[in-house]
Amino acid sequence: ETAASGPGSLPLTCQPDAGPGDACAGDVNNDCSVDLNDITGFVDVLLGNIILPAVVCHADTTSDGNVDGSDIQPFINSLINGNSCGCCRGDMNGDGFLDGRDVQGLVNAMLLPALPCTNAYRVADINADDLVDLVDVDAFVQKLMNGDLCPGIP
Protein backbone atom coordinates (compact mmCIF):
# COMPACT_ATOMS: atom_id res chain seq x y z
CA GLU A 1 0.00 0.00 0.00
CA THR A 2 1.50 3.35 -1.03
CA ALA A 3 0.56 6.74 0.23
CA ALA A 4 -0.30 9.48 -2.23
CA SER A 5 0.18 13.17 -1.76
CA GLY A 6 -0.50 16.31 -3.76
CA PRO A 7 -3.49 18.33 -4.83
CA GLY A 8 -6.77 16.57 -5.42
CA SER A 9 -10.44 16.68 -4.77
CA LEU A 10 -12.73 14.68 -2.59
CA PRO A 11 -16.38 14.91 -3.56
CA LEU A 12 -18.76 14.90 -0.58
CA THR A 13 -22.53 14.71 -0.53
CA CYS A 14 -24.78 15.26 2.42
CA GLN A 15 -27.68 12.97 3.14
CA PRO A 16 -30.66 14.53 4.88
CA ASP A 17 -31.43 13.34 8.36
CA ALA A 18 -33.30 10.03 8.28
CA GLY A 19 -36.25 11.49 10.12
CA PRO A 20 -37.52 13.61 12.96
CA GLY A 21 -36.68 13.04 16.59
CA ASP A 22 -40.36 12.50 17.41
CA ALA A 23 -41.12 8.82 16.91
CA CYS A 24 -44.83 9.70 16.82
CA ALA A 25 -44.53 12.26 14.02
CA GLY A 26 -47.18 11.31 11.48
CA ASP A 27 -49.54 9.90 14.11
CA VAL A 28 -52.20 12.43 13.14
CA ASN A 29 -55.09 10.68 14.89
CA ASN A 30 -53.03 10.40 18.10
CA ASP A 31 -53.44 6.65 18.64
CA CYS A 32 -49.72 5.93 19.20
CA SER A 33 -49.04 4.44 15.78
CA VAL A 34 -48.61 5.72 12.24
CA ASP A 35 -50.97 3.68 10.11
CA LEU A 36 -53.63 3.88 7.40
CA ASN A 37 -55.98 5.63 9.85
CA ASP A 38 -53.70 8.68 9.72
CA ILE A 39 -53.86 9.30 5.96
CA THR A 40 -57.07 11.34 5.83
CA GLY A 41 -55.99 13.56 8.73
CA PHE A 42 -52.54 14.06 7.23
CA VAL A 43 -54.02 15.14 3.90
CA ASP A 44 -56.49 17.47 5.67
CA VAL A 45 -53.65 19.16 7.58
CA LEU A 46 -51.53 19.35 4.44
CA LEU A 47 -54.38 21.08 2.59
CA GLY A 48 -55.03 23.47 5.49
CA ASN A 49 -58.41 21.97 6.41
CA ILE A 50 -57.28 21.28 9.99
CA ILE A 51 -55.37 23.93 11.91
CA LEU A 52 -55.57 22.69 15.53
CA PRO A 53 -52.00 23.06 16.89
CA ALA A 54 -51.67 19.55 18.35
CA VAL A 55 -53.03 17.89 15.20
CA VAL A 56 -50.79 20.01 12.99
CA CYS A 57 -47.69 19.08 14.98
CA HIS A 58 -48.61 15.37 14.73
CA ALA A 59 -48.53 15.81 10.93
CA ASP A 60 -45.23 17.73 10.95
CA THR A 61 -43.02 14.73 10.16
CA THR A 62 -39.94 16.87 9.54
CA SER A 63 -40.31 18.72 12.86
CA ASP A 64 -39.64 22.04 11.12
CA GLY A 65 -42.78 23.79 12.35
CA ASN A 66 -44.59 23.57 9.00
CA VAL A 67 -46.72 20.96 7.31
CA ASP A 68 -45.89 21.07 3.63
CA GLY A 69 -44.63 18.93 0.76
CA SER A 70 -41.44 18.09 2.64
CA ASP A 71 -43.53 16.13 5.16
CA ILE A 72 -45.02 13.77 2.57
CA GLN A 73 -42.09 11.38 2.08
CA PRO A 74 -41.31 10.98 5.80
CA PHE A 75 -45.03 10.34 6.39
CA ILE A 76 -45.06 7.67 3.67
CA ASN A 77 -41.89 6.14 5.15
CA SER A 78 -43.57 5.97 8.57
CA LEU A 79 -46.62 4.31 7.01
CA ILE A 80 -44.49 1.74 5.23
CA ASN A 81 -42.44 1.04 8.34
CA GLY A 82 -45.55 0.82 10.52
CA ASN A 83 -44.14 3.19 13.14
CA SER A 84 -45.43 2.46 16.59
CA CYS A 85 -44.76 5.27 19.01
CA GLY A 86 -44.89 3.02 22.03
CA CYS A 87 -46.37 5.87 24.03
CA CYS A 88 -47.74 4.98 27.41
CA ARG A 89 -50.27 7.61 28.33
CA GLY A 90 -50.05 8.37 32.03
CA ASP A 91 -46.52 7.06 32.54
CA MET A 92 -45.37 10.49 33.63
CA ASN A 93 -41.98 9.42 34.98
CA GLY A 94 -41.14 7.25 31.95
CA ASP A 95 -40.36 4.08 33.89
CA GLY A 96 -42.71 1.91 31.82
CA PHE A 97 -45.28 1.45 34.58
CA LEU A 98 -48.57 3.12 35.46
CA ASP A 99 -48.60 3.55 39.21
CA GLY A 100 -48.65 6.02 42.09
CA ARG A 101 -45.19 7.28 41.17
CA ASP A 102 -46.78 8.98 38.14
CA VAL A 103 -49.19 11.12 40.18
CA GLN A 104 -46.77 13.99 40.84
CA GLY A 105 -45.87 14.17 37.15
CA LEU A 106 -49.53 14.41 36.24
CA VAL A 107 -50.07 17.18 38.81
CA ASN A 108 -47.11 19.04 37.34
CA ALA A 109 -48.50 18.57 33.82
CA MET A 110 -51.83 20.04 34.90
CA LEU A 111 -50.16 23.06 36.49
CA LEU A 112 -47.67 23.69 33.70
CA PRO A 113 -48.58 21.75 30.54
CA ALA A 114 -45.80 20.86 28.13
CA LEU A 115 -45.85 22.21 24.59
CA PRO A 116 -48.26 20.30 22.32
CA CYS A 117 -45.58 18.86 20.01
CA THR A 118 -43.66 17.08 22.75
CA ASN A 119 -43.73 13.54 24.10
CA ALA A 120 -44.38 14.94 27.59
CA TYR A 121 -47.61 16.46 26.27
CA ARG A 122 -48.62 13.21 24.54
CA VAL A 123 -48.05 11.19 27.73
CA ALA A 124 -50.06 13.67 29.83
CA ASP A 125 -52.91 13.65 27.28
CA ILE A 126 -54.20 10.44 28.79
CA ASN A 127 -57.59 10.42 27.06
CA ALA A 128 -55.95 11.24 23.67
CA ASP A 129 -58.15 14.24 22.87
CA ASP A 130 -55.18 16.52 22.08
CA LEU A 131 -55.75 18.55 25.25
CA VAL A 132 -54.07 18.29 28.63
CA ASP A 133 -56.84 19.14 31.06
CA LEU A 134 -58.75 17.85 34.09
CA VAL A 135 -60.46 15.18 31.98
CA ASP A 136 -57.04 13.52 31.80
CA VAL A 137 -57.02 13.20 35.60
CA ASP A 138 -60.21 11.11 35.44
CA ALA A 139 -58.72 9.02 32.63
CA PHE A 140 -55.53 8.52 34.69
CA VAL A 141 -57.50 7.34 37.73
CA GLN A 142 -59.49 4.94 35.54
CA LYS A 143 -56.28 3.50 34.08
CA LEU A 144 -54.87 2.98 37.58
CA MET A 145 -58.10 1.41 38.85
CA ASN A 146 -58.29 -0.90 35.81
CA GLY A 147 -54.68 -1.97 36.29
CA ASP A 148 -53.82 -0.88 32.73
CA LEU A 149 -50.30 -1.63 31.62
CA CYS A 150 -47.97 0.21 29.29
CA PRO A 151 -47.47 -1.30 25.83
CA GLY A 152 -44.70 -3.88 25.99
CA ILE A 153 -45.13 -4.55 29.71
CA PRO A 154 -46.42 -8.12 30.30
N, C-alpha and C positions, 0 to 999 in steps of 0.2 A: 504494500500500500504506500503510495507516494503522496506527499502533501503538495498542494498547488498554492501558488500565491500570485498576486497581481490584480489588476482591475477586473471587475466582472459585475454581473447583476444577479440578483436573487429575486425572482418574482414571488410576491406574497398576495394571497387573497384572504379576505376576512369572511368568515361564515357568520351569519346572524345567530344570535342566541337561540338555542333550541326551543325556548318557550318561556312563559312568564313564571315568576316565582310562586304564584298562587295556583296550587294544584287543582283548585275548584274553578278556575277561570273557564268559562264556557258553560258552567252549570246554571243556565238562565232560570230554570224553574226551581232552583234552590233545593234539590232533593239529594244532594251529596254525590251525584254522578253525572257525567256528561254522556248523554245518550240521545236517542231519537226524539225523546220528549222535549228536548231543548231547541230543536230546529225552528219551530214556529216562533218562539220567543226571541231567538237570536235574530231571525229575519225581521221581526217587528222592531227590535231595537235598532238594527242596522238601517232600517228605512225611516226611523224617527217616530214610529207609532207608539213607542213606549219610552217615557223619559224619567221614570222613577229612579232615583239615584242608585239604590241597591241593585235593581234589576239591570241597569246600564252597566254597573261595574262587574256584574256576573258575566256579561257579554264581552267585556273588554279583555280579550284573550292575550293581548300584547302588553297589558298593564301600562299603557301610555296615557291613560286618561281620556281616550277617544274611542268610539266604536265606529270603525270605518272599514274600508276594503282590506286594510292590513290585518284585520282580525279574522278574516274568512279562512285562510289556510290553517292557522293554529286551531281554529274551531273544528275544522274538518279533521285535522290530525287527532284532536282529542276524541272526536266521535269514533274514528277508526280504531284508536287505541283503547276505547272504552274506559276513559279515565274515571276512576272512582276516587272521590276526595277523601274518603275515610274519615269524614268529620263525625265527631261524637258530640252532638248538641247537649250542652249541660256539663260537659267535662271541662270545667273552668280552669282547673290547674294542670290539665294536659297529661295526667298520669294514666289515662286509659280506663279509668273507672268512674262510674257515677255514684257518688257517696257524699256524706256530710262534709268532706274536705273541700267540696266544690261550692258550698254555700257562700263563703266569704267572697269568692270570685264573682258569683252572681250578684251579690249585694253591690260590689264595686262596679259591675257592669251596668246596674240600674242607676247608680249615682253619677257615673261618668262613662257613658257608652263609648265604645270604640268607634272608629270611622267605619262606614258601611262596607268598604272594600277590603276589610281585613278578616283574617281567620278568627280573631278574637270576637268580632261582631257576629260572624256566622255561628260560632259555638254558643254565644249568649242568646242568639235568636232561636230559642229552643222549640218554639212552635212553627218555625220556618215560614213566617209571614213577612219577612224582610223588614221587621221592626223589632227593636229591643225595647220592650215595655213590660208593664206589670203582668200582662197575659203570659209572658214567659215564665214568671214565677210560678203561676198555677201549673203550667206545663212541666216545669222542673219538679215540683212536688209530686205530680202524677207519675213522672218517670221514676222517681225514687220509690214511691209507694208500690209501683208495679214491678220493681226490681229490674228495670230495663238495663241492658248491658250495652257497652260501646261495640261498634262493629269490630270483629276480629277478636273479641274477648269471649272465650267459651263459657 
